[in-house]
Amino acid sequence: MGILVNQTSGRSKLQERIEADLRAKAVAASDGGDAGKTDFAEDQEYLKDLRTATNFPWLRTVVIFTTVVLAAVLFFVI
């Protein structure tokens, strides 16, 4: 057995007023200003000096291929 409790039953008038005020501020902040808009200029400056993970992408392929072949040989031989 359990007790069903209404979510608003334990709220005071002050809590309801604070909640309404916070909701109004959130709506005002999301509607106005440039908070949600960006031209990604900061991101471009950040990404400008980054480089790729390796200068030898073929080396990664060779290492993976060699590992797979070695694992297959060891699996079938042993």
N, CA, C and O atoms as a GROMACS GRO file, in nm:
protein
  312
    1MET      N    1   0.084  -0.117   0.000
    1MET     CA    2   0.000   0.000   0.000
    1MET      C    3   0.088   0.123   0.000
    1MET      O    4   0.197   0.123   0.058
    2GLY      N    5   0.043   0.225  -0.063
    2GLY     CA    6   0.119   0.348  -0.069
    2GLY      C    7   0.029   0.469  -0.057
    2GLY      O    8  -0.093   0.458  -0.064
    3ILE      N    9   0.089   0.582  -0.040
    3ILE     CA   10   0.016   0.706  -0.029
    3ILE      C   11   0.044   0.788  -0.154
    3ILE      O   12   0.160   0.813  -0.188
    4LEU      N   13  -0.061   0.828  -0.222
    4LEU     CA   14  -0.045   0.913  -0.339
    4LEU      C   15  -0.037   1.057  -0.292
    4LEU      O   16  -0.123   1.105  -0.218
    5VAL      N   17   0.066   1.126  -0.336
    5VAL     CA   18   0.086   1.264  -0.295
    5VAL      C   19   0.083   1.352  -0.418
    5VAL      O   20   0.152   1.324  -0.516
    6ASN      N   21   0.006   1.455  -0.415
    6ASN     CA   22   0.001   1.551  -0.524
    6ASN      C   23   0.126   1.638  -0.516
    6ASN      O   24   0.165   1.681  -0.408
    7GLN      N   25   0.187   1.665  -0.629
    7GLN     CA   26   0.314   1.738  -0.630
    7GLN      C   27   0.298   1.880  -0.576
    7GLN      O   28   0.391   1.932  -0.514
    8THR      N   29   0.187   1.941  -0.598
    8THR     CA   30   0.169   2.079  -0.554
    8THR      C   31   0.116   2.088  -0.412
    8THR      O   32   0.104   2.197  -0.357
    9SER      N   33   0.084   1.975  -0.351
    9SER     CA   34   0.022   1.980  -0.219
    9SER      C   35   0.117   2.033  -0.112
    9SER      O   36   0.071   2.092  -0.014
   10GLY      N   37   0.246   2.014  -0.126
   10GLY     CA   38   0.340   2.056  -0.025
   10GLY      C   39   0.406   2.190  -0.055
   10GLY      O   40   0.498   2.230   0.015
   11ARG      N   41   0.361   2.258  -0.158
   11ARG     CA   42   0.423   2.384  -0.197
   11ARG      C   43   0.355   2.502  -0.132
   11ARG      O   44   0.232   2.509  -0.122
   12SER      N   45   0.436   2.593  -0.089
   12SER     CA   46   0.380   2.715  -0.031
   12SER      C   47   0.361   2.818  -0.141
   12SER      O   48   0.404   2.800  -0.255
   13LYS      N   49   0.296   2.925  -0.106
   13LYS     CA   50   0.275   3.034  -0.203
   13LYS      C   51   0.409   3.095  -0.244
   13LYS      O   52   0.426   3.136  -0.358
   14LEU      N   53   0.504   3.102  -0.150
   14LEU     CA   54   0.636   3.157  -0.181
   14LEU      C   55   0.709   3.069  -0.283
   14LEU      O   56   0.770   3.120  -0.377
   15GLN      N   57   0.701   2.938  -0.265
   15GLN     CA   58   0.765   2.848  -0.360
   15GLN      C   59   0.703   2.860  -0.499
   15GLN      O   60   0.773   2.858  -0.600
   16GLU      N   61   0.572   2.872  -0.504
   16GLU     CA   62   0.506   2.886  -0.633
   16GLU      C   63   0.545   3.018  -0.700
   16GLU      O   64   0.564   3.023  -0.821
   17ARG      N   65   0.556   3.125  -0.620
   17ARG     CA   66   0.598   3.255  -0.676
   17ARG      C   67   0.741   3.250  -0.728
   17ARG      O   68   0.771   3.303  -0.834
   18ILE      N   69   0.829   3.184  -0.652
   18ILE     CA   70   0.969   3.171  -0.695
   18ILE      C   71   0.978   3.090  -0.823
   18ILE      O   72   1.053   3.124  -0.914
   19GLU      N   73   0.901   2.982  -0.831
   19GLU     CA   74   0.900   2.899  -0.951
   19GLU      C   75   0.851   2.978  -1.072
   19GLU      O   76   0.910   2.968  -1.180
   20ALA      N   77   0.745   3.054  -1.055
   20ALA     CA   78   0.692   3.134  -1.165
   20ALA      C   79   0.793   3.240  -1.209
   20ALA      O   80   0.807   3.267  -1.328
   21ASP      N   81   0.863   3.299  -1.113
   21ASP     CA   82   0.964   3.400  -1.145
   21ASP      C   83   1.081   3.339  -1.221
   21ASP      O   84   1.130   3.397  -1.318
   22LEU      N   85   1.125   3.222  -1.178
   22LEU     CA   86   1.236   3.156  -1.248
   22LEU      C   87   1.196   3.113  -1.388
   22LEU      O   88   1.276   3.123  -1.482
   23ARG      N   89   1.072   3.066  -1.403
   23ARG     CA   90   1.026   3.030  -1.538
   23ARG      C   91   1.021   3.152  -1.629
   23ARG      O   92   1.059   3.145  -1.746
   24ALA      N   93   0.975   3.264  -1.576
   24ALA     CA   94   0.968   3.386  -1.656
   24ALA      C   95   1.107   3.432  -1.696
   24ALA      O   96   1.128   3.476  -1.809
   25LYS      N   97   1.202   3.424  -1.605
   25LYS     CA   98   1.340   3.463  -1.638
   25LYS      C   99   1.400   3.370  -1.743
   25LYS      O  100   1.471   3.416  -1.832
   26ALA      N  101   1.371   3.240  -1.732
   26ALA     CA  102   1.424   3.144  -1.830
   26ALA      C  103   1.366   3.170  -1.969
   26ALA      O  104   1.438   3.163  -2.069
   27VAL      N  105   1.238   3.201  -1.975
   27VAL     CA  106   1.175   3.231  -2.104
   27VAL      C  107   1.232   3.360  -2.161
   27VAL      O  108   1.257   3.368  -2.281
   28ALA      N  109   1.251   3.460  -2.077
   28ALA     CA  110   1.306   3.587  -2.123
   28ALA      C  111   1.450   3.570  -2.172
   28ALA      O  112   1.490   3.632  -2.271
   29ALA      N  113   1.526   3.487  -2.104
   29ALA     CA  114   1.665   3.466  -2.145
   29ALA      C  115   1.673   3.388  -2.275
   29ALA      O  116   1.763   3.411  -2.356
   30SER      N  117   1.580   3.296  -2.297
   30SER     CA  118   1.585   3.216  -2.420
   30SER      C  119   1.530   3.292  -2.540
   30SER      O  120   1.571   3.265  -2.653
   31ASP      N  121   1.441   3.386  -2.518
   31ASP     CA  122   1.383   3.461  -2.630
   31ASP      C  123   1.471   3.575  -2.678
   31ASP      O  124   1.484   3.596  -2.798
   32GLY      N  125   1.531   3.646  -2.589
   32GLY     CA  126   1.604   3.766  -2.628
   32GLY      C  127   1.754   3.747  -2.625
   32GLY      O  128   1.805   3.649  -2.572
   33GLY      N  129   1.822   3.842  -2.684
   33GLY     CA  130   1.968   3.842  -2.681
   33GLY      C  131   2.029   3.745  -2.780
   33GLY      O  132   1.960   3.678  -2.857
   34ASP      N  133   2.160   3.740  -2.777
   34ASP     CA  134   2.233   3.650  -2.866
   34ASP      C  135   2.284   3.528  -2.792
   34ASP      O  136   2.388   3.472  -2.829
   35ALA      N  137   2.214   3.486  -2.689
   35ALA     CA  138   2.262   3.374  -2.608
   35ALA      C  139   2.267   3.244  -2.688
   35ALA      O  140   2.360   3.165  -2.671
   36GLY      N  141   2.169   3.222  -2.776
   36GLY     CA  142   2.166   3.098  -2.851
   36GLY      C  143   2.230   3.109  -2.988
   36GLY      O  144   2.245   3.008  -3.057
   37LYS      N  145   2.268   3.229  -3.027
   37LYS     CA  146   2.324   3.249  -3.160
   37LYS      C  147   2.475   3.267  -3.151
   37LYS      O  148   2.526   3.333  -3.060
   38THR      N  149   2.545   3.208  -3.244
   38THR     CA  150   2.690   3.224  -3.247
   38THR      C  151   2.738   3.213  -3.391
   38THR      O  152   2.673   3.149  -3.473
   39ASP      N  153   2.849   3.272  -3.419
   39ASP     CA  154   2.907   3.260  -3.552
   39ASP      C  155   3.026   3.164  -3.552
   39ASP      O  156   3.094   3.148  -3.653
   40PHE      N  157   3.050   3.102  -3.438
   40PHE     CA  158   3.157   3.004  -3.420
   40PHE      C  159   3.294   3.063  -3.447
   40PHE      O  160   3.385   2.990  -3.485
   41ALA      N  161   3.311   3.192  -3.429
   41ALA     CA  162   3.441   3.254  -3.450
   41ALA      C  163   3.543   3.204  -3.349
   41ALA      O  164   3.659   3.182  -3.383
   42GLU      N  165   3.500   3.186  -3.225
   42GLU     CA  166   3.591   3.135  -3.124
   42GLU      C  167   3.636   2.993  -3.157
   42GLU      O  168   3.752   2.958  -3.138
   43ASP      N  169   3.544   2.912  -3.207
   43ASP     CA  170   3.578   2.776  -3.243
   43ASP      C  171   3.677   2.772  -3.358
   43ASP      O  172   3.767   2.688  -3.359
   44GLN      N  173   3.662   2.860  -3.454
   44GLN     CA  174   3.755   2.863  -3.568
   44GLN      C  175   3.894   2.900  -3.522
   44GLN      O  176   3.993   2.844  -3.569
   45GLU      N  177   3.904   2.994  -3.432
   45GLU     CA  178   4.036   3.032  -3.380
   45GLU      C  179   4.098   2.917  -3.303
   45GLU      O  180   4.219   2.896  -3.310
   46TYR      N  181   4.017   2.844  -3.230
   46TYR     CA  182   4.068   2.731  -3.152
   46TYR      C  183   4.116   2.619  -3.244
   46TYR      O  184   4.220   2.559  -3.221
   47LEU      N  185   4.039   2.591  -3.349
   47LEU     CA  186   4.072   2.480  -3.438
   47LEU      C  187   4.182   2.514  -3.537
   47LEU      O  188   4.234   2.424  -3.604
   48LYS      N  189   4.219   2.640  -3.548
   48LYS     CA  190   4.316   2.681  -3.648
   48LYS      C  191   4.451   2.612  -3.628
   48LYS      O  192   4.513   2.570  -3.726
   49ASP      N  193   4.498   2.601  -3.504
   49ASP     CA  194   4.631   2.548  -3.478
   49ASP      C  195   4.633   2.398  -3.449
   49ASP      O  196   4.739   2.343  -3.420
   50LEU      N  197   4.519   2.333  -3.455
   50LEU     CA  198   4.516   2.189  -3.431
   50LEU      C  199   4.564   2.114  -3.554
   50LEU      O  200   4.548   2.161  -3.667
   51ARG      N  201   4.622   1.999  -3.533
   51ARG     CA  202   4.666   1.917  -3.645
   51ARG      C  203   4.608   1.778  -3.630
   51ARG      O  204   4.548   1.746  -3.527
   52THR      N  205   4.627   1.696  -3.730
   52THR     CA  206   4.571   1.563  -3.727
   52THR      C  207   4.644   1.477  -3.625
   52THR      O  208   4.748   1.516  -3.573
   53ALA      N  209   4.587   1.361  -3.597
   53ALA     CA  210   4.644   1.274  -3.494
   53ALA      C  211   4.781   1.222  -3.534
   53ALA      O  212   4.867   1.202  -3.448
   54THR      N  213   4.803   1.200  -3.661
   54THR     CA  214   4.931   1.147  -3.704
   54THR      C  215   4.964   1.199  -3.844
   54THR      O  216   4.874   1.231  -3.922
   55ASN      N  217   5.090   1.207  -3.873
   55ASN     CA  218   5.132   1.246  -4.007
   55ASN      C  219   5.138   1.126  -4.100
   55ASN      O  220   5.156   1.141  -4.221
   56PHE      N  221   5.123   1.006  -4.044
   56PHE     CA  222   5.132   0.883  -4.122
   56PHE      C  223   5.005   0.801  -4.106
   56PHE      O  224   5.004   0.704  -4.029
   57PRO      N  225   4.898   0.836  -4.176
   57PRO     CA  226   4.775   0.757  -4.161
   57PRO      C  227   4.791   0.615  -4.215
   57PRO      O  228   4.721   0.524  -4.170
   58TRP      N  229   4.879   0.595  -4.308
   58TRP     CA  230   4.901   0.462  -4.361
   58TRP      C  231   4.967   0.374  -4.256
   58TRP      O  232   4.948   0.252  -4.258
   59LEU      N  233   5.044   0.432  -4.166
   59LEU     CA  234   5.112   0.354  -4.063
   59LEU      C  235   5.011   0.287  -3.970
   59LEU      O  236   5.029   0.172  -3.930
   60ARG      N  237   4.906   0.358  -3.936
   60ARG     CA  238   4.801   0.300  -3.852
   60ARG      C  239   4.738   0.181  -3.922
   60ARG      O  240   4.712   0.078  -3.858
   61THR      N  241   4.713   0.193  -4.053
   61THR     CA  242   4.653   0.083  -4.129
   61THR      C  243   4.746  -0.038  -4.131
   61THR      O  244   4.700  -0.151  -4.114
   62VAL      N  245   4.875  -0.016  -4.151
   62VAL     CA  246   4.972  -0.126  -4.155
   62VAL      C  247   4.979  -0.195  -4.019
   62VAL      O  248   4.983  -0.318  -4.012
   63VAL      N  249   4.980  -0.119  -3.912
   63VAL     CA  250   4.987  -0.178  -3.779
   63VAL      C  251   4.863  -0.261  -3.749
   63VAL      O  252   4.874  -0.371  -3.695
   64ILE      N  253   4.746  -0.210  -3.782
   64ILE     CA  254   4.622  -0.285  -3.759
   64ILE      C  255   4.619  -0.411  -3.844
   64ILE      O  256   4.583  -0.518  -3.794
   65PHE      N  257   4.656  -0.400  -3.970
   65PHE     CA  258   4.658  -0.518  -4.058
   65PHE      C  259   4.756  -0.622  -4.006
   65PHE      O  260   4.724  -0.741  -4.004
   66THR      N  261   4.873  -0.580  -3.965
   66THR     CA  262   4.974  -0.673  -3.914
   66THR      C  263   4.924  -0.741  -3.786
   66THR      O  264   4.948  -0.860  -3.766
   67THR      N  265   4.857  -0.668  -3.702
   67THR     CA  266   4.803  -0.725  -3.577
   67THR      C  267   4.697  -0.829  -3.607
   67THR      O  268   4.695  -0.935  -3.544
   68VAL      N  269   4.610  -0.800  -3.701
   68VAL     CA  270   4.505  -0.896  -3.737
   68VAL      C  271   4.565  -1.021  -3.798
   68VAL      O  272   4.524  -1.132  -3.763
   69VAL      N  273   4.662  -1.006  -3.888
   69VAL     CA  274   4.725  -1.123  -3.951
   69VAL      C  275   4.799  -1.205  -3.846
   69VAL      O  276   4.789  -1.328  -3.846
   70LEU      N  277   4.872  -1.140  -3.757
   70LEU     CA  278   4.945  -1.211  -3.653
   70LEU      C  279   4.849  -1.285  -3.560
   70LEU      O  280   4.877  -1.398  -3.521
   71ALA      N  281   4.738  -1.223  -3.524
   71ALA     CA  282   4.640  -1.288  -3.439
   71ALA      C  283   4.579  -1.409  -3.509
   71ALA      O  284   4.558  -1.513  -3.446
   72ALA      N  285   4.551  -1.398  -3.638
   72ALA     CA  286   4.495  -1.510  -3.714
   72ALA      C  287   4.596  -1.623  -3.722
   72ALA      O  288   4.559  -1.740  -3.706
   73VAL      N  289   4.722  -1.592  -3.747
   73VAL     CA  290   4.826  -1.696  -3.755
   73VAL      C  291   4.841  -1.766  -3.620
   73VAL      O  292   4.847  -1.889  -3.614
   74LEU      N  293   4.845  -1.690  -3.514
   74LEU     CA  294   4.859  -1.751  -3.382
   74LEU      C  295   4.738  -1.834  -3.346
   74LEU      O  296   4.751  -1.938  -3.280
   75PHE      N  297   4.619  -1.791  -3.387
   75PHE     CA  298   4.497  -1.865  -3.358
   75PHE      C  299   4.496  -2.000  -3.429
   75PHE      O  300   4.458  -2.102  -3.371
   76PHE      N  301   4.537  -2.001  -3.556
   76PHE     CA  302   4.533  -2.125  -3.633
   76PHE      C  303   4.652  -2.215  -3.607
   76PHE      O  304   4.641  -2.336  -3.625
   77VAL      N  305   4.766  -2.161  -3.565
   77VAL     CA  306   4.885  -2.242  -3.541
   77VAL      C  307   4.879  -2.305  -3.402
   77VAL      O  308   4.912  -2.422  -3.384
   78ILE      N  309   4.836  -2.228  -3.306
   78ILE     CA  310   4.838  -2.281  -3.167
   78ILE      C  311   4.712  -2.349  -3.134
   78ILE      O  312   4.697  -2.399  -3.022
   0.00000   0.00000   0.00000
